[in-house]
Amino acid sequence: MNINRFVVSAVCTLSLAACSEPVATIPGGQLSGEANDAPVEWAAVPGTIQLETRPTDPYSINIWSVGIGSDLYVATGAEGTRWSGFIDEDRSVKARLGRRLYPLHAMEVDDPTERARVAAAYTDKYDIDEVDGWVAKGLIFRLDRR
């Protein structure tokens, strides 16, 4: 019985590793999709999008995001993550919403008013505990048009 579980687990792990796309919390590589110009308004941003960083060796993740007017934002905790480190090296990113792929440029948001607006949008969209405030205290990136 334990051998069967091991074999099934190994097959699943290898299958996921072979995928280029991110799966749940497992990062992927280069995203596929139809390249598009960014929309004028980011009105219908789904709950989770895919973000590709590090163009020279693509690294992609599933991530929460918010659209506020003409701007699209992603955020992470104050400590940063692997993907935020890649953005520090190269600000060129791609966001995928559905099958549409958008080449963008990630800019860290420092302005307190803009940060507060993004934190409020995350709180509303994802029902985040305002007391926790991880977005308000974290790294926020605006994904600008290239």
C-alpha positions in Angstrom: 0.0 0.0 0.0 2.8 2.5 0.9 4.6 1.6 -2.4 1.4 2.5 -4.4 1.1 5.9 -2.7 4.8 6.6 -3.3 4.4 5.7 -7.0 1.3 7.8 -7.4 2.9 10.7 -5.6 6.1 10.4 -7.7 4.1 10.4 -10.9 2.0 13.4 -9.9 5.1 15.3 -8.8 6.9 14.6 -12.1 3.9 15.5 -14.1 3.6 18.8 -12.4 7.3 19.5 -12.8 7.0 18.9 -16.5 4.4 21.6 -16.9 5.4 25.0 -17.9 2.3 26.7 -16.4 2.1 27.4 -12.7 -0.3 25.0 -10.8 -1.9 26.1 -7.6 1.1 27.2 -5.5 3.7 25.5 -7.6 5.6 28.0 -9.9 5.9 27.4 -13.6 8.0 28.8 -16.5 7.0 30.7 -19.6 3.3 31.5 -20.0 1.5 30.8 -23.2 -1.3 32.8 -24.6 -2.3 35.4 -27.1 -0.3 38.6 -26.7 -2.4 41.7 -26.3 -2.1 45.4 -25.6 -3.2 46.2 -22.0 -6.8 47.3 -21.8 -7.7 50.9 -21.1 -9.4 49.8 -17.9 -8.7 46.7 -15.8 -12.3 46.3 -14.9 -12.8 42.5 -14.9 -9.7 41.1 -13.3 -10.3 37.5 -12.1 -9.6 36.4 -8.5 -6.3 34.8 -9.6 -4.0 35.8 -12.5 -0.7 34.4 -13.7 2.4 36.6 -13.5 5.6 35.8 -15.4 8.9 37.3 -14.2 12.6 36.9 -15.2 12.3 37.0 -19.1 15.7 35.3 -19.5 14.6 32.2 -17.6 10.8 32.6 -17.1 9.3 32.1 -13.7 5.6 32.2 -13.4 3.1 32.1 -10.5 -0.6 32.3 -9.7 -1.3 35.5 -7.8 -4.1 37.7 -6.5 -4.3 41.1 -8.2 -6.6 44.1 -8.3 -7.5 46.4 -11.2 -8.1 50.0 -10.3 -9.1 52.1 -13.3 -6.2 51.9 -15.8 -3.8 50.2 -13.3 -3.2 46.6 -12.4 -1.5 45.7 -9.1 0.1 42.7 -7.4 1.3 42.5 -3.9 3.3 40.3 -1.5 4.4 40.5 2.1 7.0 43.0 3.4 9.7 40.3 3.3 9.3 39.8 -0.5 9.3 36.5 -2.3 11.3 34.8 -5.0 9.3 36.5 -7.8 9.6 40.0 -6.2 13.4 39.4 -6.2 13.3 38.7 -9.9 11.4 41.9 -10.5 14.2 43.8 -8.7 16.6 42.3 -11.4 14.3 43.0 -14.4 11.1 44.9 -14.3 9.8 43.3 -17.5 6.8 41.0 -16.7 3.8 39.4 -18.4 0.4 39.0 -16.8 -2.1 36.4 -18.1 -5.8 36.8 -17.6 -7.6 33.9 -19.1 -5.8 33.2 -22.4 -4.7 36.8 -23.0 -1.1 37.7 -22.2 -0.1 41.3 -21.5 3.6 42.4 -21.6 4.0 44.9 -18.7 6.6 46.7 -16.6 6.5 46.3 -12.8 7.0 49.4 -10.7 7.1 49.2 -6.9 4.6 51.6 -5.4 5.9 53.9 -2.7 3.3 56.7 -2.7 1.3 56.4 0.6 -2.0 57.4 -1.1 -1.7 54.9 -3.9 -0.6 52.2 -1.5 -3.7 52.8 0.7 -6.0 52.7 -2.3 -4.5 49.3 -3.4 -4.7 47.9 0.1 -8.3 48.9 0.3 -9.1 47.3 -3.0 -7.4 44.0 -1.9 -9.3 44.1 1.4 -12.6 44.6 -0.5 -11.9 42.0 -3.2 -10.5 39.2 -1.1 -12.1 39.9 2.2 -8.7 40.4 3.9 -8.6 41.2 7.6 -7.9 44.9 7.8 -6.1 44.5 11.2 -3.6 42.0 9.6 -2.9 44.6 6.9 -0.4 42.5 5.0 -0.9 44.4 1.7 -0.6 47.8 3.4 2.7 46.7 5.0 3.9 44.6 2.0 5.5 45.2 -1.4 3.0 46.5 -4.0 3.8 46.6 -7.7 1.9 48.5 -10.3 2.0 46.7 -13.7 2.4 49.4 -16.2 2.0 49.2 -20.0 5.3 48.8 -21.9 
